[in-house]
Amino acid sequence: MDFLRPASWQEALAAKAEHPAAVPIAGGTDVMVEINFDHRRPEHLLDLNRIADLYEWEVGEESVRLGASVPYTQIMENLRAELPGLALASRTVASPQIRNRGGVGGNLGTASPAGDAHPALLAAGAEVEVESVRGSRRIPIDAFFTGVKRNALAADELIKWVHIAKADGPQQFSKVGTRNAMVIAVCAFGLALHPATRTVRTGIGSAAPTPVRAKAAEEFLNAALEEGGFWDNGRIVPPSVAAQFAQLCSGACNPIDDVRGTAGYRRHAVGVVARRTLAWTWESYRGARRVTEGAA
Ligand SMILES: Cc1cc2nc3c(=O)[nH]c(=O)nc-3n(C[C@H](O)[C@H](O)[C@H](O)COP(=O)(O)OP(=O)(O)OC[C@H]3O[C@@H](n4cnc5c(N)ncnc54)[C@H](O)[C@@H]3O)c2cc1C
């Protein structure tokens, strides 16, 4: 196995163009497991660890530009205010050691339906910027996951940045597992309220072949919140609306039975965490409104 060690992004792109089957390695927390278990024996490993750009982030007016290799620990420590959903999801990944190495670029590269960053990225509305020697393009997160552990990257492309809209309202992430730490999700759910556009967005993990949004649930809730004037009056979301939202979220799942849980359990659990995260985020929204009104 040859180990390619580009010192710059341009060298990395050139190496990937020359060896399209080369496997990029960032934190290595997925790649090394596959190699150790002999699930993969690539001819070339493309080490991205010397490329400083991939470890940087920039907070802009409306969005955050997150380098592909920024570790989860940095997201938790530095981007909690801008990306609360992703920061919460990052806290649930594995252990401190893995969170110090692994990042969102690797999570997207693996594209597991159980990747914890994915529901948060779907709910926030992210774009993945990929590049090759042919140029760069931005892939909306909704179009990124193309199958079980498959993504929209071409063979010569690398992930450079993930662009994520800064939170304009409360966000939540909830993960169901068999224990609290070091656990792959049985299912996971991300919810983001977007008061600026009076919309909600969702993300479901580990309950379909790919991470998915519950679009029918979003449309239902958007209409119900609008009709009841809830964004303006800040009243509690009626239990019947929350229940219908939860049911539609369950309906968006297309799970399998596996060692971690049955399909039926996953559908049920997604409904439960959908309702819970709606209650949490809506309560935060109401709280923020009260503070704003009190100050006025
Ligand atoms: C003990 C353990 C526990 C874990 N627990 C969790 C968990 O709770 N939740 C969770 O979501 N994950 C978990 N994981 C999986 C893993 O930590 C995450 O998927 C992590 O985000 C991977 O990031 P990385 O930088 O280590 O990726 P790597 O292992 O370096 O790479 C992963 C994949 O992405 C590709 N890749 C990496 N960077 C790029 C790039 N810039 N462009 C294109 N492709 C790229 C690689 O080629 C590879 O296919 C766990 C892993 C271990 C070993």
PDBQT file of the ligand as one rigid body, heavy atoms in Angstrom, charges set to zero:
ROOT
HETATM    1  C1  LIG A 301     -14.831   3.588  18.206  1.00  0.00    +0.000 C 
HETATM    2  C2  LIG A 301     -15.551   4.412  17.163  1.00  0.00    +0.000 A 
HETATM    3  C3  LIG A 301     -16.744   4.998  17.495  1.00  0.00    +0.000 A 
HETATM    4  C4  LIG A 301     -17.435   5.769  16.536  1.00  0.00    +0.000 A 
HETATM    5  N1  LIG A 301     -18.620   6.370  16.898  1.00  0.00    +0.000 NA
HETATM    6  C5  LIG A 301     -19.273   7.140  16.020  1.00  0.00    +0.000 A 
HETATM    7  C6  LIG A 301     -20.468   7.803  16.400  1.00  0.00    +0.000 A 
HETATM    8  O1  LIG A 301     -20.931   7.738  17.542  1.00  0.00    +0.000 OA
HETATM    9  N2  LIG A 301     -21.097   8.559  15.465  1.00  0.00    +0.000 N 
HETATM   10  C7  LIG A 301     -20.615   8.693  14.198  1.00  0.00    +0.000 A 
HETATM   11  O2  LIG A 301     -21.218   9.396  13.385  1.00  0.00    +0.000 OA
HETATM   12  N3  LIG A 301     -19.461   8.075  13.804  1.00  0.00    +0.000 NA
HETATM   13  C8  LIG A 301     -18.789   7.315  14.684  1.00  0.00    +0.000 A 
HETATM   14  N4  LIG A 301     -17.634   6.688  14.305  1.00  0.00    +0.000 N 
HETATM   15  C9  LIG A 301     -17.178   6.813  12.928  1.00  0.00    +0.000 C 
HETATM   16  C10 LIG A 301     -16.179   7.957  12.660  1.00  0.00    +0.000 C 
HETATM   17  O3  LIG A 301     -15.526   8.388  13.844  1.00  0.00    +0.000 OA
HETATM   18  C11 LIG A 301     -16.871   9.158  11.998  1.00  0.00    +0.000 C 
HETATM   19  O4  LIG A 301     -17.515   8.764  10.806  1.00  0.00    +0.000 OA
HETATM   20  C12 LIG A 301     -15.892  10.306  11.700  1.00  0.00    +0.000 C 
HETATM   21  O5  LIG A 301     -16.648  11.444  11.356  1.00  0.00    +0.000 OA
HETATM   22  C13 LIG A 301     -14.931   9.994  10.568  1.00  0.00    +0.000 C 
HETATM   23  O6  LIG A 301     -14.056  11.104  10.402  1.00  0.00    +0.000 OA
HETATM   24  P1  LIG A 301     -12.506  10.890  10.074  1.00  0.00    +0.000 P 
HETATM   25  O7  LIG A 301     -11.904  12.212   9.861  1.00  0.00    +0.000 OA
HETATM   26  O8  LIG A 301     -11.857  10.022  11.087  1.00  0.00    +0.000 OA
HETATM   27  O9  LIG A 301     -12.626  10.099   8.677  1.00  0.00    +0.000 OA
HETATM   28  P2  LIG A 301     -11.639   9.064   7.982  1.00  0.00    +0.000 P 
HETATM   29  O10 LIG A 301     -11.695   7.737   8.656  1.00  0.00    +0.000 OA
HETATM   30  O11 LIG A 301     -10.324   9.659   7.756  1.00  0.00    +0.000 OA
HETATM   31  O12 LIG A 301     -12.399   8.964   6.574  1.00  0.00    +0.000 OA
HETATM   32  C14 LIG A 301     -13.720   8.463   6.480  1.00  0.00    +0.000 C 
HETATM   33  C15 LIG A 301     -14.155   8.407   5.018  1.00  0.00    +0.000 C 
HETATM   34  O13 LIG A 301     -14.211   9.697   4.459  1.00  0.00    +0.000 OA
HETATM   35  C16 LIG A 301     -13.288   9.851   3.392  1.00  0.00    +0.000 C 
HETATM   36  N5  LIG A 301     -12.739  11.202   3.504  1.00  0.00    +0.000 N 
HETATM   37  C17 LIG A 301     -12.184  11.773   4.592  1.00  0.00    +0.000 A 
HETATM   38  N6  LIG A 301     -11.882  13.068   4.338  1.00  0.00    +0.000 NA
HETATM   39  C18 LIG A 301     -12.265  13.294   3.063  1.00  0.00    +0.000 A 
HETATM   40  C19 LIG A 301     -12.214  14.439   2.205  1.00  0.00    +0.000 A 
HETATM   41  N7  LIG A 301     -11.727  15.626   2.621  1.00  0.00    +0.000 N 
HETATM   42  N8  LIG A 301     -12.702  14.316   0.945  1.00  0.00    +0.000 NA
HETATM   43  C20 LIG A 301     -13.217  13.147   0.518  1.00  0.00    +0.000 A 
HETATM   44  N9  LIG A 301     -13.293  12.035   1.273  1.00  0.00    +0.000 NA
HETATM   45  C21 LIG A 301     -12.815  12.112   2.528  1.00  0.00    +0.000 A 
HETATM   46  C22 LIG A 301     -12.281   8.713   3.559  1.00  0.00    +0.000 C 
HETATM   47  O14 LIG A 301     -11.690   8.313   2.358  1.00  0.00    +0.000 OA
HETATM   48  C23 LIG A 301     -13.188   7.632   4.134  1.00  0.00    +0.000 C 
HETATM   49  O15 LIG A 301     -13.913   7.010   3.099  1.00  0.00    +0.000 OA
HETATM   50  C24 LIG A 301     -16.911   5.926  15.234  1.00  0.00    +0.000 A 
HETATM   51  C25 LIG A 301     -15.673   5.318  14.902  1.00  0.00    +0.000 A 
HETATM   52  C26 LIG A 301     -15.004   4.585  15.868  1.00  0.00    +0.000 A 
HETATM   53  C27 LIG A 301     -13.683   3.952  15.501  1.00  0.00    +0.000 C 
ENDROOT
TORSDOF 0
